[in-house]
């Protein structure tokens, strides 16, 4: 509770200032709705927001799964093959230099207007921080421990399982937290370019109808999805990397 008090207090003050500004200045709802109006829309349109939120949430989760299936083996391959790292590193950097809006129409053409293009769009954005942080975790392993494992006759599989992978786990989870926080961007951009459901689609519909309160409500739901994923990753990390907390005591 003490840890949550500060962010809750800051959020409450921000919402209060927002509410006062809207009422004091008489700002029209189609320009900037007050938090109370957004809260009313969240309650009134809860079924609609939940239906579209489930679609976007599924796209994000599938995008995370796809990026994990590609990033983890590729990071391992680049770690144990310097030539593969030199060859693939420019492609990884180039993939992030391309604006998401530029890639989204191509993905729509290749994978259609369904969920596939949104999943791939989310995976593309998630992939880079996952691959880079995991590779950095492998590289940061203590060389003295590597020498010790070698002197004790440990083979490659044993060394990787008992040394390299546990050592890289904190880096992996750090990259995964960053990835899930930006995963919503990929899914929503894909929905903006072409879709018939999802929070991005709902935001576009609300914007076209000057329903800015509905747009903000969708943003709130999207933020809650991102926060939920962040805390879920943190919970898995605490349960998985217990040895790190023990070494700090």
N, C-alpha and C positions, 0 to 999 in steps of 0.2 A: 504494500500500500504506500509506503514512504517513497519507493521508486516511481510509482505512478502518479504521485501527488503533483510533482512539478510539471510534467507535460499536460496533465489534466487542467491545472490552473492556467497555464499559458493558453491552452485551447479555449477555455471558457472566457478568458479576457479578450481574446481575439474575436470570438463570436459575439460577445457583448458589444465591443467597439463597432463591429460590422452592423449589428442590429441598430445601434444608436445612429450611426451614420446614415443608414438607409431611411430611417424614420425622420431624422432631423433635417436632412437635405431633400426629402421627398423624392428619392430616386425611383423612377418607374421600374416595375418588376421585370419588364422586358429588357432592361439594361443590366440591372443588378438586383436580384431578389434578396430580401432579408432572410437571415437564417431561419426565422420562424416560418416563413413561407416555404422554404426548402424542406423543413421538417414535416410540414403538412403534406407536401407532395410525396415525401418518402412514405408516409403512412397511407395516404389515399391511393397511391400507385404502387403499393408494395407488391401485389401479384405480378404486375407488368414488369417491374424492376427485377423481381426474383426470376422470372422466366427468362429474360434476356441476360441476367447476371449468370445464370447457370450455363448458358451457352458460352459466354466469354470465359468463365472459369474453367470449363472443359477444354477450351482451346489453349488456355495458359498451361494447364496441367499436362496436356499432351505435348505441348511445345517444350516444356521442361524435360519430359521423359525422352523426347527425340534428341534434344541437345545433349543430355547425359549419355545416351547411347552412342553418340558420335564423339563428344568431347573427351570422355574418359579414356577410351582406347587410343584415340589420336594423341593425347598427352603422354600416355605411356610409351607409344611408339616414338614420339619425338624425343623423349628423355633418353631412351636406349639407343637411338640412332641420330647422331649429330648431323648426318647428311640429310635425313628427313626433316630435322628441325630447320636447317638452313633453307631447304627447298620449300617448306610449307609456311614458314613465318611470314614472308611477303604476302602470300595469299590470305593469311588470317588478318593481317593488318589492312589489306585492300578491301576485304569483305566488310570491315567496319568503317572504312572511309566512304563507302557508297551510302548516300542518304536513304533512310528507310522508305520515304515516299517514292523514291526513284525505283526501288526494287519491288514495291508492292504491286504495281500494275503488271509487271512481268510474272509474278507469282500467281496473280489472278488468271492470266492467260494460260500458264502451265498447269495449274492445279485446280482451276475452276473457281466458281463463286461460293462453293461450299466450305466446310470446316477445314479442309486440307490446306488451302492457301494461308489461312490464319494461323494454323499450327506451325507451318514452315516459317512464316514471318516471325512468330514469337521465338522459334528455335534459333533463327539466324541472329536475333538480337541477344539471346541468352548465351549462345555458344562461346563467344570470344572471352568474356571474363571467366567462364568456367575452365576453358582450356588453358588460358594463360596462368591463372592462379594455381591450378593443379600442377602444371609443369614447373612453376617456380617452387612449389612445395617439394617436389622430388629433388630439384637441384640444390635446395638448401639443406639437405640431409647432412648431418655431421660426418665428415670423412673419417674421423677416428672410429666411429661406430661401424662404418662400412669396413674398415680394416679389421676391426675386431670380429665381425661376422665372417669375413674371409679367412682369418686365422683359425677360427673355430670350425672351418670346413663346411659352412652353410652354402647350399647351392643357390642358384638364382631365384627359384620360386620361394624358398624359405626367406631369403634376404628381402625380397620384395614384399612378402606377406607380413613379416614381423618387424621390418625396419622402414622401408621406403613408404609403404602405404600408410601406416600409422603416423609417420612423421608428416606426411603431406595432408592428412585429414583436416587440421585447422585451416590450412590454406584453401582446401577444397570447399569447406563450409563458408569461409569468407567470400569466395567467389560465387557460391550458390546463393548467399543472401543478396549480393548485388544483382545477381541474375534474376531472381524472383521479383525483386523490386522494380525492374525494368521490363519484365515479361509482359506486363499489361500494355506497354507501349506498342509492342509488336502486334498483339492481338487486335487492339483498337484501331491501329493504322490500317490493318488488313480489312477490318469491318468498314472503315471510312471509305476505302477505295471501292469496295463492292461486296455487299452482303444484304441479307433480308432479315437478319436477327442478330442479337448481341447488343451489348451496351454501346458500342461504337455506332451501330445502326440507329439505336434509340436516340443517341445524342445528335446525330445528323437530322433525324426527323424532328426532334424538339427544336433544334436551331432553325430549321426551315419554317416552322410554325411560330417562331418567336416565343416558344415555351422555354425560356432560359431557366426557369425554376426546375423543369424536368431535366435539362442538361446538367445542372448542378447536382440534382439528386442522383443521376447516373454517375457523376464524378465521385460522389460520396460512396456509392456502392463499390465503384472501381477501387477507390482508396482502401476501403475495408478489405477487399479481396487481397490487395497487395500487402496490407499489414498482417492479415491472417497468414499469408504464405511466409512472410518474414519471421513471424513468431513460431510457425510450425518448423521452419528450418532451424531456428535457434533451439527449440525443444529437442529436436533430433540430435543436434550437435551436443547438447548437454548430456544426453543419454548415451551418445556414442563415444565422445572424446572425454571420458571420465578421468583418464590418467593425467590429462593436463591440469585439471583442478587439484588432483592429489599431489602433483609435483610442486604446486604453488603453496601448499600448506607448510 
